[in-house]
Amino acid sequence: MKFEIYTDSAGEFRFRIRATNGNILVSSQGYKQKASAKNAIETIKAKAADAETIEVDS
């Protein structure tokens, strides 16, 4: 899995998480500053170890 930062058509910075098979798993909101997008990525990386998996009945 990898994080990609890019600029959208409105000039905002976004990131996406891409799986090893190339599929996009997540796309972020737009950020005015690249540093904000990078901070969001670092937060996700730091919190991922604490993430839990839950099953929801539908």
N, CA, C and O atoms as a Tripos MOL2 file, in Angstrom:
@<TRIPOS>MOLECULE
protein
  232   231    58     0     0
PROTEIN
NO_CHARGES

@<TRIPOS>ATOM
      1 N           0.8540   -1.1600    0.0000 N.3       1 MET1
      2 CA          0.0000    0.0000    0.0000 C.3       1 MET1
      3 C           0.8990    1.2220    0.0000 C.2       1 MET1
      4 O           1.9660    1.2270    0.6130 O.2       1 MET1
      5 N           0.4450    2.2720   -0.7080 N.am      2 LYS2
      6 CA          1.2170    3.5050   -0.7280 C.3       2 LYS2
      7 C           0.2900    4.7110   -0.7480 C.2       2 LYS2
      8 O          -0.8580    4.6270   -1.1850 O.2       2 LYS2
      9 N           0.8080    5.8270   -0.2670 N.am      3 PHE3
     10 CA          0.0980    7.0920   -0.2680 C.3       3 PHE3
     11 C           0.6010    7.9230   -1.4390 C.2       3 PHE3
     12 O           1.8060    7.9950   -1.6830 O.2       3 PHE3
     13 N          -0.3140    8.5460   -2.1600 N.am      4 GLU4
     14 CA          0.0370    9.4200   -3.2750 C.3       4 GLU4
     15 C          -0.5780   10.7870   -3.0090 C.2       4 GLU4
     16 O          -1.7720   10.8900   -2.7250 O.2       4 GLU4
     17 N           0.2310   11.8310   -3.1010 N.am      5 ILE5
     18 CA         -0.2720   13.2020   -2.9760 C.3       5 ILE5
     19 C          -0.3460   13.7870   -4.3810 C.2       5 ILE5
     20 O           0.5780   13.6400   -5.1800 O.2       5 ILE5
     21 N          -1.4590   14.4520   -4.6650 N.am      6 TYR6
     22 CA         -1.6270   15.0650   -5.9810 C.3       6 TYR6
     23 C          -2.4370   16.3490   -5.8510 C.2       6 TYR6
     24 O          -3.0400   16.6090   -4.8100 O.2       6 TYR6
     25 N          -2.4460   17.1390   -6.9010 N.am      7 THR7
     26 CA         -3.2170   18.3770   -6.9450 C.3       7 THR7
     27 C          -4.4460   18.1460   -7.8120 C.2       7 THR7
     28 O          -4.3400   17.6530   -8.9350 O.2       7 THR7
     29 N          -5.6250   18.5070   -7.2790 N.am      8 ASP8
     30 CA         -6.8530   18.2940   -8.0430 C.3       8 ASP8
     31 C          -7.1220   19.4650   -8.9840 C.2       8 ASP8
     32 O          -6.3330   20.4080   -9.0380 O.2       8 ASP8
     33 N          -8.2090   19.4130   -9.7110 N.am      9 SER9
     34 CA         -8.5190   20.4370  -10.7100 C.3       9 SER9
     35 C          -8.8180   21.8000  -10.0910 C.2       9 SER9
     36 O          -8.7550   22.8190  -10.7800 O.2       9 SER9
     37 N          -9.1430   21.8280   -8.7950 N.am     10 ALA10
     38 CA         -9.3970   23.0900   -8.1000 C.3      10 ALA10
     39 C          -8.1220   23.6640   -7.4750 C.2      10 ALA10
     40 O          -8.1570   24.7130   -6.8310 O.2      10 ALA10
     41 N          -6.9980   22.9680   -7.6700 N.am     11 GLY11
     42 CA         -5.7300   23.4390   -7.1320 C.3      11 GLY11
     43 C          -5.4790   23.0420   -5.6810 C.2      11 GLY11
     44 O          -4.5350   23.5300   -5.0590 O.2      11 GLY11
     45 N          -6.3180   22.1600   -5.1390 N.am     12 GLU12
     46 CA         -6.1250   21.7000   -3.7730 C.3      12 GLU12
     47 C          -5.3150   20.4050   -3.7710 C.2      12 GLU12
     48 O          -5.2900   19.6580   -4.7490 O.2      12 GLU12
     49 N          -4.6570   20.1690   -2.6440 N.am     13 PHE13
     50 CA         -3.8720   18.9530   -2.4820 C.3      13 PHE13
     51 C          -4.7560   17.8550   -1.9070 C.2      13 PHE13
     52 O          -5.5360   18.0870   -0.9830 O.2      13 PHE13
     53 N          -4.6260   16.6860   -2.4530 N.am     14 ARG14
     54 CA         -5.3610   15.5150   -1.9890 C.3      14 ARG14
     55 C          -4.3880   14.3530   -1.9090 C.2      14 ARG14
     56 O          -3.3060   14.3920   -2.4940 O.2      14 ARG14
     57 N          -4.7780   13.3320   -1.1880 N.am     15 PHE15
     58 CA         -3.9890   12.1100   -1.2130 C.3      15 PHE15
     59 C          -4.9280   10.9440   -1.4160 C.2      15 PHE15
     60 O          -6.1250   11.0210   -1.1380 O.2      15 PHE15
     61 N          -4.3630    9.8820   -1.8990 N.am     16 ARG16
     62 CA         -5.1110    8.6400   -2.0310 C.3      16 ARG16
     63 C          -4.2140    7.5210   -1.5340 C.2      16 ARG16
     64 O          -2.9860    7.6040   -1.5690 O.2      16 ARG16
     65 N          -4.8720    6.4820   -1.0750 N.am     17 ILE17
     66 CA         -4.1540    5.2830   -0.6670 C.3      17 ILE17
     67 C          -4.3880    4.2490   -1.7550 C.2      17 ILE17
     68 O          -5.5240    3.9180   -2.0920 O.2      17 ILE17
     69 N          -3.2900    3.7500   -2.2920 N.am     18 ARG18
     70 CA         -3.3760    2.7920   -3.3810 C.3      18 ARG18
     71 C          -2.8760    1.4300   -2.9000 C.2      18 ARG18
     72 O          -1.8140    1.3240   -2.2870 O.2      18 ARG18
     73 N          -3.6570    0.4000   -3.1900 N.am     19 ALA19
     74 CA         -3.2860   -0.9750   -2.8210 C.3      19 ALA19
     75 C          -2.1440   -1.4540   -3.7090 C.2      19 ALA19
     76 O          -1.8540   -0.8530   -4.7430 O.2      19 ALA19
     77 N          -1.5070   -2.5330   -3.2980 N.am     20 THR20
     78 CA         -0.3940   -3.0740   -4.0800 C.3      20 THR20
     79 C          -0.8230   -3.5380   -5.4740 C.2      20 THR20
     80 O           0.0040   -3.6290   -6.3810 O.2      20 THR20
     81 N          -2.1140   -3.8290   -5.6420 N.am     21 ASN21
     82 CA         -2.6010   -4.2390   -6.9690 C.3      21 ASN21
     83 C          -2.9760   -3.0390   -7.8470 C.2      21 ASN21
     84 O          -3.4260   -3.2080   -8.9800 O.2      21 ASN21
     85 N          -2.7860   -1.8230   -7.3130 N.am     22 GLY22
     86 CA         -3.0570   -0.6110   -8.0890 C.3      22 GLY22
     87 C          -4.4080    0.0240   -7.8410 C.2      22 GLY22
     88 O          -4.6410    1.1580   -8.2590 O.2      22 GLY22
     89 N          -5.3020   -0.6810   -7.1690 N.am     23 ASN23
     90 CA         -6.6300   -0.1220   -6.8880 C.3      23 ASN23
     91 C          -6.5380    0.9930   -5.8580 C.2      23 ASN23
     92 O          -5.7420    0.9230   -4.9220 O.2      23 ASN23
     93 N          -7.3640    2.0290   -6.0400 N.am     24 ILE24
     94 CA         -7.4420    3.1120   -5.0700 C.3      24 ILE24
     95 C          -8.3980    2.6840   -3.9610 C.2      24 ILE24
     96 O          -9.5560    2.3540   -4.2150 O.2      24 ILE24
     97 N          -7.8940    2.6940   -2.7280 N.am     25 LEU25
     98 CA         -8.6920    2.2910   -1.5740 C.3      25 LEU25
     99 C          -9.4050    3.4760   -0.9460 C.2      25 LEU25
    100 O         -10.5550    3.3540   -0.5230 O.2      25 LEU25
    101 N          -8.7370    4.6230   -0.8800 N.am     26 VAL26
    102 CA         -9.2670    5.8110   -0.2060 C.3      26 VAL26
    103 C          -8.7980    7.0490   -0.9580 C.2      26 VAL26
    104 O          -7.6580    7.1070   -1.4200 O.2      26 VAL26
    105 N          -9.6780    8.0370   -1.0800 N.am     27 SER27
    106 CA         -9.3110    9.3600   -1.5850 C.3      27 SER27
    107 C          -9.6920   10.3770   -0.5180 C.2      27 SER27
    108 O         -10.7580   10.2850    0.0900 O.2      27 SER27
    109 N          -8.8230   11.3330   -0.3000 N.am     28 SER28
    110 CA         -9.0410   12.3060    0.7740 C.3      28 SER28
    111 C          -9.8580   13.5110    0.3160 C.2      28 SER28
    112 O         -10.1820   13.6760   -0.8600 O.2      28 SER28
    113 N         -10.1670   14.3240    1.2860 N.am     29 GLN29
    114 CA        -10.7380   15.6390    1.0200 C.3      29 GLN29
    115 C          -9.6270   16.5190    0.4510 C.2      29 GLN29
    116 O          -8.4660   16.1120    0.4340 O.2      29 GLN29
    117 N          -9.9720   17.7180   -0.0140 N.am     30 GLY30
    118 CA         -8.9810   18.6550   -0.5160 C.3      30 GLY30
    119 C          -8.3800   19.4750    0.6190 C.2      30 GLY30
    120 O          -9.0710   19.8300    1.5730 O.2      30 GLY30
    121 N          -7.0990   19.7690    0.5080 N.am     31 TYR31
    122 CA         -6.3820   20.5980    1.4750 C.3      31 TYR31
    123 C          -5.7620   21.7810    0.7450 C.2      31 TYR31
    124 O          -5.2370   21.6260   -0.3580 O.2      31 TYR31
    125 N          -5.8180   22.9480    1.3480 N.am     32 LYS32
    126 CA         -5.2410   24.1540    0.7370 C.3      32 LYS32
    127 C          -3.7150   24.0870    0.7140 C.2      32 LYS32
    128 O          -3.0820   24.6230   -0.1950 O.2      32 LYS32
    129 N          -3.1280   23.4320    1.7100 N.am     33 GLN33
    130 CA         -1.6720   23.3620    1.8130 C.3      33 GLN33
    131 C          -1.2090   21.9090    1.7430 C.2      33 GLN33
    132 O          -1.8350   21.0150    2.3120 O.2      33 GLN33
    133 N          -0.1150   21.6950    1.0450 N.am     34 LYS34
    134 CA          0.4380   20.3480    0.9260 C.3      34 LYS34
    135 C           0.8090   19.7940    2.3040 C.2      34 LYS34
    136 O           0.6520   18.6010    2.5610 O.2      34 LYS34
    137 N           1.2990   20.6620    3.1800 N.am     35 ALA35
    138 CA          1.6830   20.2200    4.5250 C.3      35 ALA35
    139 C           0.4920   19.6300    5.2730 C.2      35 ALA35
    140 O           0.6590   18.6920    6.0530 O.2      35 ALA35
    141 N          -0.6940   20.1570    5.0500 N.am     36 SER36
    142 CA         -1.8960   19.6270    5.7060 C.3      36 SER36
    143 C          -2.2130   18.2160    5.2190 C.2      36 SER36
    144 O          -2.6090   17.3530    6.0030 O.2      36 SER36
    145 N          -2.0370   17.9920    3.9310 N.am     37 ALA37
    146 CA         -2.2490   16.6380    3.3820 C.3      37 ALA37
    147 C          -1.2130   15.6760    3.9590 C.2      37 ALA37
    148 O          -1.5430   14.5410    4.3050 O.2      37 ALA37
    149 N           0.0320   16.1250    4.0620 N.am     38 LYS38
    150 CA          1.0870   15.2850    4.6320 C.3      38 LYS38
    151 C           0.8100   14.9840    6.1030 C.2      38 LYS38
    152 O           1.0410   13.8640    6.5580 O.2      38 LYS38
    153 N           0.3220   15.9640    6.8420 N.am     39 ASN39
    154 CA         -0.0260   15.7480    8.2520 C.3      39 ASN39
    155 C          -1.1350   14.7090    8.3860 C.2      39 ASN39
    156 O          -1.0890   13.8610    9.2770 O.2      39 ASN39
    157 N          -2.1250   14.7740    7.5090 N.am     40 ALA40
    158 CA         -3.2180   13.8010    7.5490 C.3      40 ALA40
    159 C          -2.6740   12.3870    7.2960 C.2      40 ALA40
    160 O          -3.0890   11.4330    7.9540 O.2      40 ALA40
    161 N          -1.7600   12.2600    6.3550 N.am     41 ILE41
    162 CA         -1.1530   10.9590    6.0670 C.3      41 ILE41
    163 C          -0.4120   10.4430    7.2920 C.2      41 ILE41
    164 O          -0.5600    9.2790    7.6630 O.2      41 ILE41
    165 N           0.3790   11.2950    7.9160 N.am     42 GLU42
    166 CA          1.1380   10.8750    9.1000 C.3      42 GLU42
    167 C           0.2140   10.4790   10.2460 C.2      42 GLU42
    168 O           0.5220    9.5490   10.9910 O.2      42 GLU42
    169 N          -0.9100   11.1680   10.3970 N.am     43 THR43
    170 CA         -1.8860   10.8130   11.4230 C.3      43 THR43
    171 C          -2.4590    9.4260   11.1530 C.2      43 THR43
    172 O          -2.5890    8.6120   12.0670 O.2      43 THR43
    173 N          -2.7950    9.1650    9.9070 N.am     44 ILE44
    174 CA         -3.3230    7.8450    9.5490 C.3      44 ILE44
    175 C          -2.2940    6.7600    9.8320 C.2      44 ILE44
    176 O          -2.6260    5.7170   10.3950 O.2      44 ILE44
    177 N          -1.0550    7.0000    9.4460 N.am     45 LYS45
    178 CA         -0.0030    6.0160    9.6940 C.3      45 LYS45
    179 C           0.1680    5.7470   11.1900 C.2      45 LYS45
    180 O           0.3190    4.5990   11.6080 O.2      45 LYS45
    181 N           0.1440    6.8040   11.9820 N.am     46 ALA46
    182 CA          0.3400    6.6590   13.4310 C.3      46 ALA46
    183 C          -0.8320    5.9450   14.0890 C.2      46 ALA46
    184 O          -0.6320    5.1540   15.0110 O.2      46 ALA46
    185 N          -2.0320    6.2060   13.6370 N.am     47 LYS47
    186 CA         -3.2290    5.6230   14.2460 C.3      47 LYS47
    187 C          -3.5600    4.2300   13.7230 C.2      47 LYS47
    188 O          -4.3190    3.5010   14.3620 O.2      47 LYS47
    189 N          -3.0100    3.8480   12.5850 N.am     48 ALA48
    190 CA         -3.3470    2.5630   11.9740 C.3      48 ALA48
    191 C          -3.0310    1.3890   12.8910 C.2      48 ALA48
    192 O          -3.7500    0.3890   12.8920 O.2      48 ALA48
    193 N          -1.9730    1.5040   13.6630 N.am     49 ALA49
    194 CA         -1.6070    0.4130   14.5780 C.3      49 ALA49
    195 C          -2.6560    0.2210   15.6680 C.2      49 ALA49
    196 O          -2.8050   -0.8760   16.2080 O.2      49 ALA49
    197 N          -3.3750    1.2840   15.9880 N.am     50 ASP50
    198 CA         -4.4030    1.2260   17.0270 C.3      50 ASP50
    199 C          -5.7890    0.8710   16.4780 C.2      50 ASP50
    200 O          -6.7450    0.7180   17.2390 O.2      50 ASP50
    201 N          -5.8860    0.7440   15.1700 N.am     51 ALA51
    202 CA         -7.1930    0.5130   14.5510 C.3      51 ALA51
    203 C          -7.7340   -0.8580   14.9160 C.2      51 ALA51
    204 O          -6.9820   -1.8230   15.0550 O.2      51 ALA51
    205 N          -9.0310   -0.9300   15.0680 N.am     52 GLU52
    206 CA         -9.6670   -2.2060   15.3450 C.3      52 GLU52
    207 C         -10.6100   -2.5640   14.2000 C.2      52 GLU52
    208 O         -11.0610   -1.6980   13.4500 O.2      52 GLU52
    209 N         -10.8830   -3.8110   14.0890 N.am     53 THR53
    210 CA        -11.8280   -4.2930   13.0910 C.3      53 THR53
    211 C         -13.1040   -4.7090   13.8040 C.2      53 THR53
    212 O         -13.0730   -5.4510   14.7860 O.2      53 THR53
    213 N         -14.2260   -4.2190   13.2930 N.am     54 ILE54
    214 CA        -15.5020   -4.5930   13.8650 C.3      54 ILE54
    215 C         -16.3900   -5.1480   12.7640 C.2      54 ILE54
    216 O         -16.2350   -4.8020   11.5920 O.2      54 ILE54
    217 N         -17.3030   -5.9950   13.1420 N.am     55 GLU55
    218 CA        -18.2810   -6.5260   12.1860 C.3      55 GLU55
    219 C         -19.6190   -5.8930   12.4980 C.2      55 GLU55
    220 O         -20.0590   -5.8590   13.6470 O.2      55 GLU55
    221 N         -20.2550   -5.3940   11.4590 N.am     56 VAL56
    222 CA        -21.5600   -4.7440   11.6080 C.3      56 VAL56
    223 C         -22.5910   -5.5700   10.8650 C.2      56 VAL56
    224 O         -22.4340   -5.8570    9.6790 O.2      56 VAL56
    225 N         -23.6210   -5.9420   11.5530 N.am     57 ASP57
    226 CA        -24.7000   -6.6800   10.9000 C.3      57 ASP57
    227 C         -25.5060   -5.7210   10.0380 C.2      57 ASP57
    228 O         -25.8130   -4.6050   10.4570 O.2      57 ASP57
    229 N         -25.8420   -6.1520    8.8540 N.am     58 SER58
    230 CA        -26.6230   -5.2710    7.9790 C.3      58 SER58
    231 C         -28.0530   -5.6990    7.9000 C.2      58 SER58
    232 O         -28.8490   -5.0670    7.2070 O.2      58 SER58
@<TRIPOS>BOND
     1     1     2 1
     2     2     3 1
     3     3     4 2
     4     3     5 am
     5     5     6 1
     6     6     7 1
     7     7     8 2
     8     7     9 am
     9     9    10 1
    10    10    11 1
    11    11    12 2
    12    11    13 am
    13    13    14 1
    14    14    15 1
    15    15    16 2
    16    15    17 am
    17    17    18 1
    18    18    19 1
    19    19    20 2
    20    19    21 am
    21    21    22 1
    22    22    23 1
    23    23    24 2
    24    23    25 am
    25    25    26 1
    26    26    27 1
    27    27    28 2
    28    27    29 am
    29    29    30 1
    30    30    31 1
    31    31    32 2
    32    31    33 am
    33    33    34 1
    34    34    35 1
    35    35    36 2
    36    35    37 am
    37    37    38 1
    38    38    39 1
    39    39    40 2
    40    39    41 am
    41    41    42 1
    42    42    43 1
    43    43    44 2
    44    43    45 am
    45    45    46 1
    46    46    47 1
    47    47    48 2
    48    47    49 am
    49    49    50 1
    50    50    51 1
    51    51    52 2
    52    51    53 am
    53    53    54 1
    54    54    55 1
    55    55    56 2
    56    55    57 am
    57    57    58 1
    58    58    59 1
    59    59    60 2
    60    59    61 am
    61    61    62 1
    62    62    63 1
    63    63    64 2
    64    63    65 am
    65    65    66 1
    66    66    67 1
    67    67    68 2
    68    67    69 am
    69    69    70 1
    70    70    71 1
    71    71    72 2
    72    71    73 am
    73    73    74 1
    74    74    75 1
    75    75    76 2
    76    75    77 am
    77    77    78 1
    78    78    79 1
    79    79    80 2
    80    79    81 am
    81    81    82 1
    82    82    83 1
    83    83    84 2
    84    83    85 am
    85    85    86 1
    86    86    87 1
    87    87    88 2
    88    87    89 am
    89    89    90 1
    90    90    91 1
    91    91    92 2
    92    91    93 am
    93    93    94 1
    94    94    95 1
    95    95    96 2
    96    95    97 am
    97    97    98 1
    98    98    99 1
    99    99   100 2
   100    99   101 am
   101   101   102 1
   102   102   103 1
   103   103   104 2
   104   103   105 am
   105   105   106 1
   106   106   107 1
   107   107   108 2
   108   107   109 am
   109   109   110 1
   110   110   111 1
   111   111   112 2
   112   111   113 am
   113   113   114 1
   114   114   115 1
   115   115   116 2
   116   115   117 am
   117   117   118 1
   118   118   119 1
   119   119   120 2
   120   119   121 am
   121   121   122 1
   122   122   123 1
   123   123   124 2
   124   123   125 am
   125   125   126 1
   126   126   127 1
   127   127   128 2
   128   127   129 am
   129   129   130 1
   130   130   131 1
   131   131   132 2
   132   131   133 am
   133   133   134 1
   134   134   135 1
   135   135   136 2
   136   135   137 am
   137   137   138 1
   138   138   139 1
   139   139   140 2
   140   139   141 am
   141   141   142 1
   142   142   143 1
   143   143   144 2
   144   143   145 am
   145   145   146 1
   146   146   147 1
   147   147   148 2
   148   147   149 am
   149   149   150 1
   150   150   151 1
   151   151   152 2
   152   151   153 am
   153   153   154 1
   154   154   155 1
   155   155   156 2
   156   155   157 am
   157   157   158 1
   158   158   159 1
   159   159   160 2
   160   159   161 am
   161   161   162 1
   162   162   163 1
   163   163   164 2
   164   163   165 am
   165   165   166 1
   166   166   167 1
   167   167   168 2
   168   167   169 am
   169   169   170 1
   170   170   171 1
   171   171   172 2
   172   171   173 am
   173   173   174 1
   174   174   175 1
   175   175   176 2
   176   175   177 am
   177   177   178 1
   178   178   179 1
   179   179   180 2
   180   179   181 am
   181   181   182 1
   182   182   183 1
   183   183   184 2
   184   183   185 am
   185   185   186 1
   186   186   187 1
   187   187   188 2
   188   187   189 am
   189   189   190 1
   190   190   191 1
   191   191   192 2
   192   191   193 am
   193   193   194 1
   194   194   195 1
   195   195   196 2
   196   195   197 am
   197   197   198 1
   198   198   199 1
   199   199   200 2
   200   199   201 am
   201   201   202 1
   202   202   203 1
   203   203   204 2
   204   203   205 am
   205   205   206 1
   206   206   207 1
   207   207   208 2
   208   207   209 am
   209   209   210 1
   210   210   211 1
   211   211   212 2
   212   211   213 am
   213   213   214 1
   214   214   215 1
   215   215   216 2
   216   215   217 am
   217   217   218 1
   218   218   219 1
   219   219   220 2
   220   219   221 am
   221   221   222 1
   222   222   223 1
   223   223   224 2
   224   223   225 am
   225   225   226 1
   226   226   227 1
   227   227   228 2
   228   227   229 am
   229   229   230 1
   230   230   231 1
   231   231   232 2
@<TRIPOS>SUBSTRUCTURE
     1 MET1         2 RESIDUE 1 A MET
     2 LYS2         6 RESIDUE 1 A LYS
     3 PHE3        10 RESIDUE 1 A PHE
     4 GLU4        14 RESIDUE 1 A GLU
     5 ILE5        18 RESIDUE 1 A ILE
     6 TYR6        22 RESIDUE 1 A TYR
     7 THR7        26 RESIDUE 1 A THR
     8 ASP8        30 RESIDUE 1 A ASP
     9 SER9        34 RESIDUE 1 A SER
    10 ALA10       38 RESIDUE 1 A ALA
    11 GLY11       42 RESIDUE 1 A GLY
    12 GLU12       46 RESIDUE 1 A GLU
    13 PHE13       50 RESIDUE 1 A PHE
    14 ARG14       54 RESIDUE 1 A ARG
    15 PHE15       58 RESIDUE 1 A PHE
    16 ARG16       62 RESIDUE 1 A ARG
    17 ILE17       66 RESIDUE 1 A ILE
    18 ARG18       70 RESIDUE 1 A ARG
    19 ALA19       74 RESIDUE 1 A ALA
    20 THR20       78 RESIDUE 1 A THR
    21 ASN21       82 RESIDUE 1 A ASN
    22 GLY22       86 RESIDUE 1 A GLY
    23 ASN23       90 RESIDUE 1 A ASN
    24 ILE24       94 RESIDUE 1 A ILE
    25 LEU25       98 RESIDUE 1 A LEU
    26 VAL26      102 RESIDUE 1 A VAL
    27 SER27      106 RESIDUE 1 A SER
    28 SER28      110 RESIDUE 1 A SER
    29 GLN29      114 RESIDUE 1 A GLN
    30 GLY30      118 RESIDUE 1 A GLY
    31 TYR31      122 RESIDUE 1 A TYR
    32 LYS32      126 RESIDUE 1 A LYS
    33 GLN33      130 RESIDUE 1 A GLN
    34 LYS34      134 RESIDUE 1 A LYS
    35 ALA35      138 RESIDUE 1 A ALA
    36 SER36      142 RESIDUE 1 A SER
    37 ALA37      146 RESIDUE 1 A ALA
    38 LYS38      150 RESIDUE 1 A LYS
    39 ASN39      154 RESIDUE 1 A ASN
    40 ALA40      158 RESIDUE 1 A ALA
    41 ILE41      162 RESIDUE 1 A ILE
    42 GLU42      166 RESIDUE 1 A GLU
    43 THR43      170 RESIDUE 1 A THR
    44 ILE44      174 RESIDUE 1 A ILE
    45 LYS45      178 RESIDUE 1 A LYS
    46 ALA46      182 RESIDUE 1 A ALA
    47 LYS47      186 RESIDUE 1 A LYS
    48 ALA48      190 RESIDUE 1 A ALA
    49 ALA49      194 RESIDUE 1 A ALA
    50 ASP50      198 RESIDUE 1 A ASP
    51 ALA51      202 RESIDUE 1 A ALA
    52 GLU52      206 RESIDUE 1 A GLU
    53 THR53      210 RESIDUE 1 A THR
    54 ILE54      214 RESIDUE 1 A ILE
    55 GLU55      218 RESIDUE 1 A GLU
    56 VAL56      222 RESIDUE 1 A VAL
    57 ASP57      226 RESIDUE 1 A ASP
    58 SER58      230 RESIDUE 1 A SER
